[in-house]
Amino acid sequence: MPDAPDGGTPARPTATTPATPGATAPAASKATRPAPPSAATRAAPPSAGTPAFDPHLYREVLARFVTGVTVVTTLDERSDPPQPFGTTVNAFSAVSFEPPLVLVCIGRERSIRPVIGATGRFAVNILPEGSQDLSDCFAGAPSELPRSAFCGAAYHRGTLGVPVLDASIAHLECRLEQELETGDHVVFIGRVEGLETHDVHGLPLLYYRRRYLRIERAATAELLGKPEL
């Protein structure tokens, strides 16, 4: 059955008596509009901000998706001396090949968020296995590394002047194309203008269900998928 206009209940047809030829039709009585339901009986619509499922389950489902780990960095040149900023991010993805665009999602509360918006540049540093302490430090988790001192991470300035971590297995330097505020995160879309791989550092660090993983290559089994170039 098609929906009634305005989401109401479809009207039920009313039977009518044919008029007698030459007879005067009786005056129509005014229709009485039913009283609106009281506030006590009116059903309250669900809140737009309240999910219809357990938020904990939502996090658990997302935690089943294996990701790599990156540190997004930028440099605030308004400070004297210029101050490097970094934060751990696993919400990273390629958006387009032509033009080369990537995105990162950063929490609104992160101190690096307004700095990226002001500088218009950032780097995505892909971390190698064995760099859990670096990941924890830039994430603000308990760590022996000094977060106030850029987590003690060695870096150099890339082609866009942003910090590139010496320990990364690859990095991309991006110029900010778009900034989208959505939910409790901000999505930064950047155009890649510099990039490099550093395979000397080995395999990537992985993250799964709030734990770090390592890739183990079996000595007797071939890897599935396309061969490495």
Rosetta constraint file for C-alpha pairs under 8 A:
AtomPair CA 3 CA 7 HARMONIC 6.42 0.50
AtomPair CA 3 CA 8 HARMONIC 7.86 0.50
AtomPair CA 3 CA 10 HARMONIC 7.61 0.50
AtomPair CA 4 CA 8 HARMONIC 5.40 0.50
AtomPair CA 4 CA 9 HARMONIC 5.89 0.50
AtomPair CA 4 CA 10 HARMONIC 5.09 0.50
AtomPair CA 5 CA 10 HARMONIC 7.92 0.50
AtomPair CA 19 CA 23 HARMONIC 7.17 0.50
AtomPair CA 19 CA 25 HARMONIC 7.07 0.50
AtomPair CA 37 CA 41 HARMONIC 6.18 0.50
AtomPair CA 37 CA 42 HARMONIC 6.08 0.50
AtomPair CA 38 CA 42 HARMONIC 6.18 0.50
AtomPair CA 46 CA 50 HARMONIC 7.30 0.50
AtomPair CA 51 CA 55 HARMONIC 7.29 0.50
AtomPair CA 53 CA 57 HARMONIC 7.52 0.50
AtomPair CA 53 CA 58 HARMONIC 7.70 0.50
AtomPair CA 54 CA 58 HARMONIC 6.60 0.50
AtomPair CA 55 CA 59 HARMONIC 6.48 0.50
AtomPair CA 56 CA 60 HARMONIC 6.26 0.50
AtomPair CA 57 CA 61 HARMONIC 6.11 0.50
AtomPair CA 58 CA 62 HARMONIC 6.38 0.50
AtomPair CA 59 CA 63 HARMONIC 6.06 0.50
AtomPair CA 60 CA 64 HARMONIC 6.70 0.50
AtomPair CA 60 CA 209 HARMONIC 7.49 0.50
AtomPair CA 61 CA 65 HARMONIC 7.63 0.50
AtomPair CA 63 CA 208 HARMONIC 6.11 0.50
AtomPair CA 63 CA 209 HARMONIC 4.53 0.50
AtomPair CA 63 CA 210 HARMONIC 6.90 0.50
AtomPair CA 64 CA 208 HARMONIC 6.34 0.50
AtomPair CA 64 CA 209 HARMONIC 5.92 0.50
AtomPair CA 65 CA 208 HARMONIC 6.61 0.50
AtomPair CA 65 CA 209 HARMONIC 7.90 0.50
AtomPair CA 66 CA 206 HARMONIC 6.86 0.50
AtomPair CA 66 CA 207 HARMONIC 5.78 0.50
AtomPair CA 66 CA 208 HARMONIC 4.95 0.50
AtomPair CA 66 CA 209 HARMONIC 7.95 0.50
AtomPair CA 67 CA 90 HARMONIC 6.27 0.50
AtomPair CA 67 CA 206 HARMONIC 5.74 0.50
AtomPair CA 67 CA 207 HARMONIC 5.34 0.50
AtomPair CA 67 CA 208 HARMONIC 6.84 0.50
AtomPair CA 68 CA 90 HARMONIC 6.13 0.50
AtomPair CA 68 CA 126 HARMONIC 7.49 0.50
AtomPair CA 68 CA 127 HARMONIC 7.79 0.50
AtomPair CA 68 CA 204 HARMONIC 6.75 0.50
AtomPair CA 68 CA 205 HARMONIC 5.89 0.50
AtomPair CA 68 CA 206 HARMONIC 4.56 0.50
AtomPair CA 68 CA 207 HARMONIC 5.98 0.50
AtomPair CA 69 CA 88 HARMONIC 7.14 0.50
AtomPair CA 69 CA 89 HARMONIC 6.28 0.50
AtomPair CA 69 CA 90 HARMONIC 4.95 0.50
AtomPair CA 69 CA 126 HARMONIC 6.15 0.50
AtomPair CA 69 CA 127 HARMONIC 5.81 0.50
AtomPair CA 69 CA 135 HARMONIC 7.47 0.50
AtomPair CA 69 CA 204 HARMONIC 7.79 0.50
AtomPair CA 69 CA 205 HARMONIC 6.04 0.50
AtomPair CA 69 CA 206 HARMONIC 6.18 0.50
AtomPair CA 69 CA 207 HARMONIC 6.71 0.50
AtomPair CA 70 CA 88 HARMONIC 5.78 0.50
AtomPair CA 70 CA 89 HARMONIC 5.22 0.50
AtomPair CA 70 CA 90 HARMONIC 5.93 0.50
AtomPair CA 70 CA 92 HARMONIC 7.81 0.50
AtomPair CA 70 CA 124 HARMONIC 6.29 0.50
AtomPair CA 70 CA 125 HARMONIC 5.21 0.50
AtomPair CA 70 CA 126 HARMONIC 4.44 0.50
AtomPair CA 70 CA 127 HARMONIC 5.51 0.50
AtomPair CA 70 CA 135 HARMONIC 7.78 0.50
AtomPair CA 71 CA 86 HARMONIC 6.23 0.50
AtomPair CA 71 CA 87 HARMONIC 5.39 0.50
AtomPair CA 71 CA 88 HARMONIC 4.39 0.50
AtomPair CA 71 CA 89 HARMONIC 5.74 0.50
AtomPair CA 71 CA 124 HARMONIC 5.99 0.50
AtomPair CA 71 CA 125 HARMONIC 5.11 0.50
AtomPair CA 71 CA 126 HARMONIC 6.68 0.50
AtomPair CA 71 CA 127 HARMONIC 7.22 0.50
AtomPair CA 71 CA 135 HARMONIC 7.24 0.50
AtomPair CA 71 CA 138 HARMONIC 7.21 0.50
AtomPair CA 72 CA 86 HARMONIC 5.45 0.50
AtomPair CA 72 CA 87 HARMONIC 5.46 0.50
AtomPair CA 72 CA 88 HARMONIC 6.34 0.50
AtomPair CA 72 CA 89 HARMONIC 6.58 0.50
AtomPair CA 72 CA 122 HARMONIC 6.72 0.50
AtomPair CA 72 CA 123 HARMONIC 5.55 0.50
AtomPair CA 72 CA 124 HARMONIC 4.66 0.50
AtomPair CA 72 CA 125 HARMONIC 6.15 0.50
AtomPair CA 73 CA 84 HARMONIC 7.15 0.50
AtomPair CA 73 CA 85 HARMONIC 5.49 0.50
AtomPair CA 73 CA 86 HARMONIC 4.25 0.50
AtomPair CA 73 CA 87 HARMONIC 6.70 0.50
AtomPair CA 73 CA 112 HARMONIC 7.99 0.50
AtomPair CA 73 CA 122 HARMONIC 5.59 0.50
AtomPair CA 73 CA 123 HARMONIC 5.20 0.50
AtomPair CA 73 CA 124 HARMONIC 6.65 0.50
AtomPair CA 73 CA 125 HARMONIC 7.65 0.50
AtomPair CA 73 CA 162 HARMONIC 6.87 0.50
AtomPair CA 73 CA 163 HARMONIC 6.01 0.50
AtomPair CA 73 CA 164 HARMONIC 7.43 0.50
AtomPair CA 74 CA 84 HARMONIC 5.94 0.50
AtomPair CA 74 CA 85 HARMONIC 5.38 0.50
AtomPair CA 74 CA 86 HARMONIC 6.60 0.50
AtomPair CA 74 CA 112 HARMONIC 7.66 0.50
AtomPair CA 74 CA 115 HARMONIC 7.45 0.50
AtomPair CA 74 CA 116 HARMONIC 6.52 0.50
AtomPair CA 74 CA 119 HARMONIC 7.85 0.50
AtomPair CA 74 CA 121 HARMONIC 6.51 0.50
AtomPair CA 74 CA 122 HARMONIC 4.74 0.50
AtomPair CA 74 CA 123 HARMONIC 6.41 0.50
AtomPair CA 74 CA 162 HARMONIC 5.07 0.50
AtomPair CA 74 CA 163 HARMONIC 6.02 0.50
AtomPair CA 75 CA 82 HARMONIC 6.53 0.50
AtomPair CA 75 CA 83 HARMONIC 5.70 0.50
AtomPair CA 75 CA 84 HARMONIC 4.42 0.50
AtomPair CA 75 CA 85 HARMONIC 6.01 0.50
AtomPair CA 75 CA 115 HARMONIC 7.78 0.50
AtomPair CA 75 CA 119 HARMONIC 7.55 0.50
AtomPair CA 75 CA 122 HARMONIC 7.90 0.50
AtomPair CA 75 CA 161 HARMONIC 7.49 0.50
AtomPair CA 75 CA 162 HARMONIC 5.46 0.50
AtomPair CA 75 CA 163 HARMONIC 6.62 0.50
AtomPair CA 76 CA 82 HARMONIC 5.50 0.50
AtomPair CA 76 CA 83 HARMONIC 5.13 0.50
AtomPair CA 76 CA 84 HARMONIC 6.20 0.50
AtomPair CA 76 CA 85 HARMONIC 7.41 0.50
AtomPair CA 76 CA 115 HARMONIC 6.39 0.50
AtomPair CA 76 CA 119 HARMONIC 6.86 0.50
AtomPair CA 77 CA 81 HARMONIC 7.42 0.50
AtomPair CA 77 CA 82 HARMONIC 4.40 0.50
AtomPair CA 77 CA 83 HARMONIC 6.62 0.50
AtomPair CA 78 CA 82 HARMONIC 6.51 0.50
AtomPair CA 79 CA 83 HARMONIC 6.07 0.50
AtomPair CA 84 CA 150 HARMONIC 6.88 0.50
AtomPair CA 84 CA 163 HARMONIC 6.82 0.50
AtomPair CA 85 CA 112 HARMONIC 5.92 0.50
AtomPair CA 85 CA 150 HARMONIC 6.92 0.50
AtomPair CA 86 CA 112 HARMONIC 6.64 0.50
AtomPair CA 86 CA 138 HARMONIC 6.18 0.50
AtomPair CA 86 CA 150 HARMONIC 7.16 0.50
AtomPair CA 87 CA 110 HARMONIC 7.79 0.50
AtomPair CA 87 CA 112 HARMONIC 7.12 0.50
AtomPair CA 87 CA 138 HARMONIC 4.73 0.50
AtomPair CA 87 CA 139 HARMONIC 5.69 0.50
AtomPair CA 88 CA 135 HARMONIC 5.86 0.50
AtomPair CA 88 CA 136 HARMONIC 7.63 0.50
AtomPair CA 88 CA 138 HARMONIC 5.21 0.50
AtomPair CA 88 CA 139 HARMONIC 4.85 0.50
AtomPair CA 89 CA 104 HARMONIC 7.27 0.50
AtomPair CA 89 CA 105 HARMONIC 7.27 0.50
AtomPair CA 89 CA 106 HARMONIC 7.05 0.50
AtomPair CA 89 CA 139 HARMONIC 7.86 0.50
AtomPair CA 91 CA 104 HARMONIC 5.71 0.50
AtomPair CA 91 CA 105 HARMONIC 5.47 0.50
AtomPair CA 91 CA 106 HARMONIC 7.92 0.50
AtomPair CA 92 CA 102 HARMONIC 7.42 0.50
AtomPair CA 92 CA 103 HARMONIC 5.73 0.50
AtomPair CA 92 CA 104 HARMONIC 4.55 0.50
AtomPair CA 92 CA 105 HARMONIC 6.77 0.50
AtomPair CA 93 CA 102 HARMONIC 5.73 0.50
AtomPair CA 93 CA 103 HARMONIC 5.50 0.50
AtomPair CA 93 CA 104 HARMONIC 6.74 0.50
AtomPair CA 94 CA 101 HARMONIC 6.23 0.50
AtomPair CA 94 CA 102 HARMONIC 4.26 0.50
AtomPair CA 94 CA 103 HARMONIC 6.35 0.50
AtomPair CA 95 CA 100 HARMONIC 7.57 0.50
AtomPair CA 95 CA 101 HARMONIC 5.20 0.50
AtomPair CA 95 CA 102 HARMONIC 4.92 0.50
AtomPair CA 95 CA 103 HARMONIC 6.56 0.50
AtomPair CA 96 CA 100 HARMONIC 5.32 0.50
AtomPair CA 96 CA 101 HARMONIC 4.96 0.50
AtomPair CA 96 CA 102 HARMONIC 6.91 0.50
AtomPair CA 97 CA 101 HARMONIC 6.62 0.50
AtomPair CA 99 CA 191 HARMONIC 7.31 0.50
AtomPair CA 100 CA 191 HARMONIC 5.77 0.50
AtomPair CA 100 CA 192 HARMONIC 5.60 0.50
AtomPair CA 101 CA 189 HARMONIC 6.69 0.50
AtomPair CA 101 CA 190 HARMONIC 5.56 0.50
AtomPair CA 101 CA 191 HARMONIC 4.61 0.50
AtomPair CA 101 CA 192 HARMONIC 5.97 0.50
AtomPair CA 102 CA 189 HARMONIC 5.72 0.50
AtomPair CA 102 CA 190 HARMONIC 5.50 0.50
AtomPair CA 102 CA 191 HARMONIC 6.67 0.50
AtomPair CA 102 CA 192 HARMONIC 7.23 0.50
AtomPair CA 103 CA 187 HARMONIC 6.65 0.50
AtomPair CA 103 CA 188 HARMONIC 5.48 0.50
AtomPair CA 103 CA 189 HARMONIC 4.37 0.50
AtomPair CA 103 CA 190 HARMONIC 6.19 0.50
AtomPair CA 104 CA 187 HARMONIC 5.83 0.50
AtomPair CA 104 CA 188 HARMONIC 5.43 0.50
AtomPair CA 104 CA 189 HARMONIC 6.75 0.50
AtomPair CA 105 CA 185 HARMONIC 6.15 0.50
AtomPair CA 105 CA 186 HARMONIC 5.58 0.50
AtomPair CA 105 CA 187 HARMONIC 4.52 0.50
AtomPair CA 105 CA 188 HARMONIC 6.35 0.50
AtomPair CA 106 CA 110 HARMONIC 7.03 0.50
AtomPair CA 106 CA 113 HARMONIC 6.89 0.50
AtomPair CA 106 CA 185 HARMONIC 5.40 0.50
AtomPair CA 106 CA 186 HARMONIC 5.34 0.50
AtomPair CA 106 CA 187 HARMONIC 6.55 0.50
AtomPair CA 106 CA 188 HARMONIC 7.81 0.50
AtomPair CA 107 CA 113 HARMONIC 7.64 0.50
AtomPair CA 107 CA 184 HARMONIC 6.15 0.50
AtomPair CA 107 CA 185 HARMONIC 4.27 0.50
AtomPair CA 107 CA 186 HARMONIC 6.18 0.50
AtomPair CA 108 CA 113 HARMONIC 6.68 0.50
AtomPair CA 108 CA 184 HARMONIC 5.95 0.50
AtomPair CA 108 CA 185 HARMONIC 5.11 0.50
AtomPair CA 108 CA 186 HARMONIC 6.08 0.50
AtomPair CA 109 CA 113 HARMONIC 7.64 0.50
AtomPair CA 111 CA 115 HARMONIC 7.39 0.50
AtomPair CA 112 CA 116 HARMONIC 6.28 0.50
AtomPair CA 113 CA 117 HARMONIC 6.59 0.50
AtomPair CA 113 CA 186 HARMONIC 7.80 0.50
AtomPair CA 114 CA 118 HARMONIC 6.16 0.50
AtomPair CA 115 CA 119 HARMONIC 6.02 0.50
AtomPair CA 116 CA 120 HARMONIC 5.47 0.50
AtomPair CA 116 CA 121 HARMONIC 6.05 0.50
AtomPair CA 116 CA 122 HARMONIC 6.45 0.50
AtomPair CA 116 CA 176 HARMONIC 7.90 0.50
AtomPair CA 117 CA 121 HARMONIC 7.99 0.50
AtomPair CA 117 CA 176 HARMONIC 7.79 0.50
AtomPair CA 117 CA 179 HARMONIC 7.62 0.50
AtomPair CA 120 CA 175 HARMONIC 5.84 0.50
AtomPair CA 120 CA 176 HARMONIC 4.81 0.50
AtomPair CA 121 CA 160 HARMONIC 7.33 0.50
AtomPair CA 121 CA 162 HARMONIC 7.11 0.50
AtomPair CA 121 CA 173 HARMONIC 7.55 0.50
AtomPair CA 121 CA 174 HARMONIC 5.71 0.50
AtomPair CA 121 CA 175 HARMONIC 4.55 0.50
AtomPair CA 121 CA 176 HARMONIC 5.50 0.50
AtomPair CA 121 CA 190 HARMONIC 7.93 0.50
AtomPair CA 122 CA 162 HARMONIC 6.20 0.50
AtomPair CA 122 CA 173 HARMONIC 6.04 0.50
AtomPair CA 122 CA 174 HARMONIC 5.40 0.50
AtomPair CA 122 CA 175 HARMONIC 6.62 0.50
AtomPair CA 122 CA 176 HARMONIC 7.41 0.50
AtomPair CA 122 CA 190 HARMONIC 7.98 0.50
AtomPair CA 123 CA 162 HARMONIC 6.37 0.50
AtomPair CA 123 CA 163 HARMONIC 7.01 0.50
AtomPair CA 123 CA 164 HARMONIC 6.75 0.50
AtomPair CA 123 CA 171 HARMONIC 6.79 0.50
AtomPair CA 123 CA 172 HARMONIC 5.52 0.50
AtomPair CA 123 CA 173 HARMONIC 4.33 0.50
AtomPair CA 123 CA 174 HARMONIC 5.87 0.50
AtomPair CA 124 CA 171 HARMONIC 5.45 0.50
AtomPair CA 124 CA 172 HARMONIC 5.21 0.50
AtomPair CA 124 CA 173 HARMONIC 6.55 0.50
AtomPair CA 124 CA 174 HARMONIC 7.96 0.50
AtomPair CA 125 CA 164 HARMONIC 6.75 0.50
AtomPair CA 125 CA 165 HARMONIC 6.50 0.50
AtomPair CA 125 CA 168 HARMONIC 5.61 0.50
AtomPair CA 125 CA 169 HARMONIC 7.63 0.50
AtomPair CA 125 CA 170 HARMONIC 6.20 0.50
AtomPair CA 125 CA 171 HARMONIC 4.50 0.50
AtomPair CA 125 CA 172 HARMONIC 6.77 0.50
AtomPair CA 126 CA 168 HARMONIC 5.32 0.50
AtomPair CA 126 CA 169 HARMONIC 5.80 0.50
AtomPair CA 126 CA 170 HARMONIC 5.43 0.50
AtomPair CA 126 CA 171 HARMONIC 6.01 0.50
AtomPair CA 126 CA 204 HARMONIC 7.22 0.50
AtomPair CA 127 CA 131 HARMONIC 6.58 0.50
AtomPair CA 127 CA 135 HARMONIC 7.90 0.50
AtomPair CA 127 CA 167 HARMONIC 7.03 0.50
AtomPair CA 127 CA 168 HARMONIC 4.88 0.50
AtomPair CA 127 CA 169 HARMONIC 6.08 0.50
AtomPair CA 127 CA 170 HARMONIC 7.79 0.50
AtomPair CA 127 CA 204 HARMONIC 5.94 0.50
AtomPair CA 127 CA 205 HARMONIC 5.84 0.50
AtomPair CA 128 CA 167 HARMONIC 7.26 0.50
AtomPair CA 128 CA 168 HARMONIC 6.14 0.50
AtomPair CA 128 CA 169 HARMONIC 5.80 0.50
AtomPair CA 128 CA 201 HARMONIC 6.40 0.50
AtomPair CA 128 CA 202 HARMONIC 6.40 0.50
AtomPair CA 128 CA 203 HARMONIC 5.63 0.50
AtomPair CA 128 CA 204 HARMONIC 4.15 0.50
AtomPair CA 128 CA 205 HARMONIC 4.84 0.50
AtomPair CA 129 CA 202 HARMONIC 7.34 0.50
AtomPair CA 129 CA 203 HARMONIC 5.95 0.50
AtomPair CA 129 CA 204 HARMONIC 5.13 0.50
AtomPair CA 129 CA 205 HARMONIC 4.01 0.50
AtomPair CA 129 CA 206 HARMONIC 7.43 0.50
AtomPair CA 129 CA 214 HARMONIC 6.28 0.50
AtomPair CA 130 CA 205 HARMONIC 7.06 0.50
AtomPair CA 131 CA 135 HARMONIC 6.38 0.50
AtomPair CA 131 CA 205 HARMONIC 7.21 0.50
AtomPair CA 132 CA 136 HARMONIC 6.09 0.50
AtomPair CA 132 CA 205 HARMONIC 7.79 0.50
AtomPair CA 132 CA 212 HARMONIC 7.27 0.50
AtomPair CA 133 CA 137 HARMONIC 6.04 0.50
AtomPair CA 133 CA 143 HARMONIC 6.26 0.50
AtomPair CA 133 CA 144 HARMONIC 7.59 0.50
AtomPair CA 133 CA 145 HARMONIC 7.19 0.50
AtomPair CA 134 CA 138 HARMONIC 6.28 0.50
AtomPair CA 134 CA 145 HARMONIC 7.43 0.50
AtomPair CA 134 CA 151 HARMONIC 6.82 0.50
AtomPair CA 134 CA 153 HARMONIC 7.59 0.50
AtomPair CA 135 CA 139 HARMONIC 6.10 0.50
AtomPair CA 136 CA 140 HARMONIC 6.25 0.50
AtomPair CA 136 CA 141 HARMONIC 4.97 0.50
AtomPair CA 136 CA 142 HARMONIC 6.71 0.50
AtomPair CA 136 CA 143 HARMONIC 6.15 0.50
AtomPair CA 137 CA 141 HARMONIC 5.76 0.50
AtomPair CA 137 CA 142 HARMONIC 6.81 0.50
AtomPair CA 137 CA 143 HARMONIC 5.37 0.50
AtomPair CA 137 CA 144 HARMONIC 7.80 0.50
AtomPair CA 137 CA 145 HARMONIC 6.22 0.50
AtomPair CA 137 CA 146 HARMONIC 7.54 0.50
AtomPair CA 137 CA 147 HARMONIC 5.91 0.50
AtomPair CA 137 CA 151 HARMONIC 6.09 0.50
AtomPair CA 138 CA 147 HARMONIC 6.79 0.50
AtomPair CA 138 CA 150 HARMONIC 7.85 0.50
AtomPair CA 138 CA 151 HARMONIC 6.79 0.50
AtomPair CA 140 CA 147 HARMONIC 7.58 0.50
AtomPair CA 145 CA 151 HARMONIC 5.18 0.50
AtomPair CA 145 CA 152 HARMONIC 6.46 0.50
AtomPair CA 146 CA 150 HARMONIC 6.89 0.50
AtomPair CA 146 CA 151 HARMONIC 4.65 0.50
AtomPair CA 146 CA 152 HARMONIC 6.12 0.50
AtomPair CA 147 CA 151 HARMONIC 4.26 0.50
AtomPair CA 147 CA 152 HARMONIC 7.44 0.50
AtomPair CA 153 CA 165 HARMONIC 6.84 0.50
AtomPair CA 153 CA 166 HARMONIC 7.83 0.50
AtomPair CA 154 CA 165 HARMONIC 6.07 0.50
AtomPair CA 154 CA 166 HARMONIC 5.69 0.50
AtomPair CA 154 CA 167 HARMONIC 7.47 0.50
AtomPair CA 155 CA 163 HARMONIC 5.89 0.50
AtomPair CA 155 CA 164 HARMONIC 5.27 0.50
AtomPair CA 155 CA 165 HARMONIC 4.32 0.50
AtomPair CA 155 CA 166 HARMONIC 4.99 0.50
AtomPair CA 156 CA 163 HARMONIC 5.62 0.50
AtomPair CA 156 CA 164 HARMONIC 5.39 0.50
AtomPair CA 156 CA 165 HARMONIC 6.71 0.50
AtomPair CA 156 CA 166 HARMONIC 6.97 0.50
AtomPair CA 157 CA 161 HARMONIC 4.92 0.50
AtomPair CA 157 CA 162 HARMONIC 5.24 0.50
AtomPair CA 157 CA 163 HARMONIC 4.69 0.50
AtomPair CA 157 CA 164 HARMONIC 5.85 0.50
AtomPair CA 158 CA 162 HARMONIC 5.58 0.50
AtomPair CA 158 CA 163 HARMONIC 6.33 0.50
AtomPair CA 158 CA 164 HARMONIC 5.99 0.50
AtomPair CA 158 CA 173 HARMONIC 7.44 0.50
AtomPair CA 158 CA 194 HARMONIC 7.88 0.50
AtomPair CA 159 CA 173 HARMONIC 7.65 0.50
AtomPair CA 159 CA 194 HARMONIC 6.54 0.50
AtomPair CA 160 CA 173 HARMONIC 6.75 0.50
AtomPair CA 160 CA 174 HARMONIC 7.85 0.50
AtomPair CA 160 CA 193 HARMONIC 7.92 0.50
AtomPair CA 160 CA 194 HARMONIC 7.61 0.50
AtomPair CA 162 CA 173 HARMONIC 7.46 0.50
AtomPair CA 164 CA 168 HARMONIC 7.87 0.50
AtomPair CA 164 CA 171 HARMONIC 7.11 0.50
AtomPair CA 167 CA 201 HARMONIC 6.97 0.50
AtomPair CA 168 CA 198 HARMONIC 6.86 0.50
AtomPair CA 168 CA 201 HARMONIC 7.22 0.50
AtomPair CA 169 CA 197 HARMONIC 5.85 0.50
AtomPair CA 169 CA 198 HARMONIC 4.50 0.50
AtomPair CA 169 CA 199 HARMONIC 5.44 0.50
AtomPair CA 169 CA 200 HARMONIC 7.34 0.50
AtomPair CA 169 CA 201 HARMONIC 5.63 0.50
AtomPair CA 169 CA 202 HARMONIC 6.95 0.50
AtomPair CA 169 CA 203 HARMONIC 7.56 0.50
AtomPair CA 169 CA 204 HARMONIC 7.11 0.50
AtomPair CA 170 CA 195 HARMONIC 7.42 0.50
AtomPair CA 170 CA 196 HARMONIC 5.59 0.50
AtomPair CA 170 CA 197 HARMONIC 4.06 0.50
AtomPair CA 170 CA 198 HARMONIC 5.37 0.50
AtomPair CA 170 CA 199 HARMONIC 7.46 0.50
AtomPair CA 171 CA 195 HARMONIC 5.50 0.50
AtomPair CA 171 CA 196 HARMONIC 5.69 0.50
AtomPair CA 171 CA 197 HARMONIC 6.59 0.50
AtomPair CA 172 CA 192 HARMONIC 6.33 0.50
AtomPair CA 172 CA 193 HARMONIC 7.63 0.50
AtomPair CA 172 CA 194 HARMONIC 5.76 0.50
AtomPair CA 172 CA 195 HARMONIC 4.31 0.50
AtomPair CA 172 CA 196 HARMONIC 6.87 0.50
AtomPair CA 173 CA 192 HARMONIC 5.68 0.50
AtomPair CA 173 CA 193 HARMONIC 5.81 0.50
AtomPair CA 173 CA 194 HARMONIC 4.80 0.50
AtomPair CA 173 CA 195 HARMONIC 5.98 0.50
AtomPair CA 174 CA 190 HARMONIC 5.04 0.50
AtomPair CA 174 CA 191 HARMONIC 5.09 0.50
AtomPair CA 174 CA 192 HARMONIC 4.38 0.50
AtomPair CA 174 CA 193 HARMONIC 5.63 0.50
AtomPair CA 174 CA 194 HARMONIC 6.98 0.50
AtomPair CA 175 CA 190 HARMONIC 5.22 0.50
AtomPair CA 175 CA 191 HARMONIC 5.25 0.50
AtomPair CA 175 CA 192 HARMONIC 6.60 0.50
AtomPair CA 175 CA 193 HARMONIC 6.97 0.50
AtomPair CA 176 CA 188 HARMONIC 6.95 0.50
AtomPair CA 176 CA 189 HARMONIC 6.13 0.50
AtomPair CA 176 CA 190 HARMONIC 4.40 0.50
AtomPair CA 176 CA 191 HARMONIC 6.42 0.50
AtomPair CA 177 CA 188 HARMONIC 7.67 0.50
AtomPair CA 177 CA 189 HARMONIC 5.56 0.50
AtomPair CA 177 CA 190 HARMONIC 5.03 0.50
AtomPair CA 177 CA 191 HARMONIC 6.22 0.50
AtomPair CA 178 CA 188 HARMONIC 5.98 0.50
AtomPair CA 178 CA 189 HARMONIC 5.10 0.50
AtomPair CA 178 CA 190 HARMONIC 6.93 0.50
AtomPair CA 179 CA 186 HARMONIC 6.88 0.50
AtomPair CA 179 CA 187 HARMONIC 5.76 0.50
AtomPair CA 179 CA 188 HARMONIC 4.76 0.50
AtomPair CA 179 CA 189 HARMONIC 6.38 0.50
AtomPair CA 180 CA 186 HARMONIC 5.62 0.50
AtomPair CA 180 CA 187 HARMONIC 4.98 0.50
AtomPair CA 180 CA 188 HARMONIC 6.53 0.50
AtomPair CA 181 CA 185 HARMONIC 6.40 0.50
AtomPair CA 181 CA 186 HARMONIC 4.49 0.50
AtomPair CA 181 CA 187 HARMONIC 6.32 0.50
AtomPair CA 182 CA 186 HARMONIC 5.91 0.50
AtomPair CA 182 CA 187 HARMONIC 7.30 0.50
AtomPair CA 199 CA 203 HARMONIC 7.59 0.50
AtomPair CA 203 CA 214 HARMONIC 8.00 0.50
AtomPair CA 203 CA 215 HARMONIC 7.10 0.50
AtomPair CA 204 CA 214 HARMONIC 7.58 0.50
AtomPair CA 204 CA 215 HARMONIC 7.74 0.50
AtomPair CA 205 CA 212 HARMONIC 7.00 0.50
AtomPair CA 205 CA 213 HARMONIC 6.57 0.50
AtomPair CA 205 CA 214 HARMONIC 6.16 0.50
AtomPair CA 206 CA 212 HARMONIC 5.59 0.50
AtomPair CA 206 CA 213 HARMONIC 4.90 0.50
AtomPair CA 206 CA 214 HARMONIC 6.16 0.50
AtomPair CA 206 CA 215 HARMONIC 7.85 0.50
AtomPair CA 207 CA 211 HARMONIC 5.63 0.50
AtomPair CA 207 CA 212 HARMONIC 4.62 0.50
AtomPair CA 207 CA 213 HARMONIC 5.87 0.50
AtomPair CA 208 CA 212 HARMONIC 6.31 0.50
AtomPair CA 208 CA 213 HARMONIC 6.93 0.50
AtomPair CA 217 CA 223 HARMONIC 7.83 0.50
AtomPair CA 218 CA 222 HARMONIC 7.51 0.50
